[in-house]
C-alpha cells in the first residue's frame, strides 16, 4: 500500500524533516545503545540490493521499502546530526553511507579526527540549532535537510524549524532507551497526515507534516 499526499506528489523541495526507525513505544534506540537489530531488521528482509558507500555495508530490502527510502534520499542535500551520533559512528570515517554531506552541531570541533578538512562535514559550534540549519540550507542548495532524531529533532521542532516528521514504524517494543522526541517546550503539537504511507515487510513508512499555527 502506498499513499502520497498531494504536495509530496508535486515535489515540494527544501523542507527540513526528521526520519528514523521507531519502535511502537517511541524509541529510536534501546537502553545502552541496544535494539538496533530489531529496529533495522527491515533493512535485511527483502530481495532488492542497496549498496552503500561503506565496504561490506549492503542492504537487502523489499521493493516497497527501497522505494520509500530512495524517494527520501534523492531529495536530501544534507544531514544535520549531533555530536553524540558523530562520536558513535566516528563520523562514518569521513563519508556518510548514503554519500550525503553532514553538518554536525557540537560545542567544539574534534581536533583529533583524521578526516578533518577533507571530508564533506561542517562543524557548527555557535548559534545552536538555528545556525546549524542555516548552514545546512547553504549546503543543500534548495534540496531537503534531514535532521537526526532525538535531541536534534526536538530542538528543531521547538525552534519552529521542522516541516515534516517521518518514521519507519517497526513492530517491536523496546521498553526504554532513546526516545524519538524529548519533552517539547511548546507541546502538545498537532500534525497533519500521514501525507505518505508505504507498507513494507515488518515496517510501515509514514510521513507527517508539522502544522503551523
CORKA-V136973 format. One line per field, one symbol per residue. ss: DSSP state (@ for helix, = for strand, . for the rest). phi: phi as a letter, one per 30 degrees, with the letter a starting at -180 (. if undefined). psi: psi as a letter, one per 30 degrees, with the letter a starting at -180 (. if undefined). A space follows every 10 residues. Layout:
ss=???
phi=???
psi=???
This chain:
ss=.===.@@@@. .....===== ===...===. @@@..@@@@. @@@@...=== =......=== =.@@@@@@@@ @@@@.===== ==@@@@@@@@ @@@@...... .====..... .......... ====...@@@ @@@@@@@@@@ ...====... @@@@@@@@.. ...======= .......==. .......... =========. ...======= ...
phi=.bbcdddddd idbidcbbaa dbddcjccad ehhciddddc dddbcbccdb dcdceicbcb cdeddddddd edddcccacc bcdddeddch hhhjadechb ebccdadadd dcddcdjcdd bccccbjidd dddddddddd hjddcccddj dddddddddi cccbbcacdc dbccilkcde bdecdcddbc cckdcbbbcc ciabcbbbcd ddd
psi=kkkkleeeef hklglklkkl kklfggkfka khhlffeeeg effggafkkj kafkkfjkkj lleeefeeee eeeffkflkk lleeeeeefh hhhfjkfghk lkkkjlflkj fgkfgkfflh kkkjflfaee eeeeeeeeef hfllkkkklb eeeeeeeefg fkekjlkjjk ikjfglbjle kakkegllkk lkakfkkkja jgkjjkklkk kk.
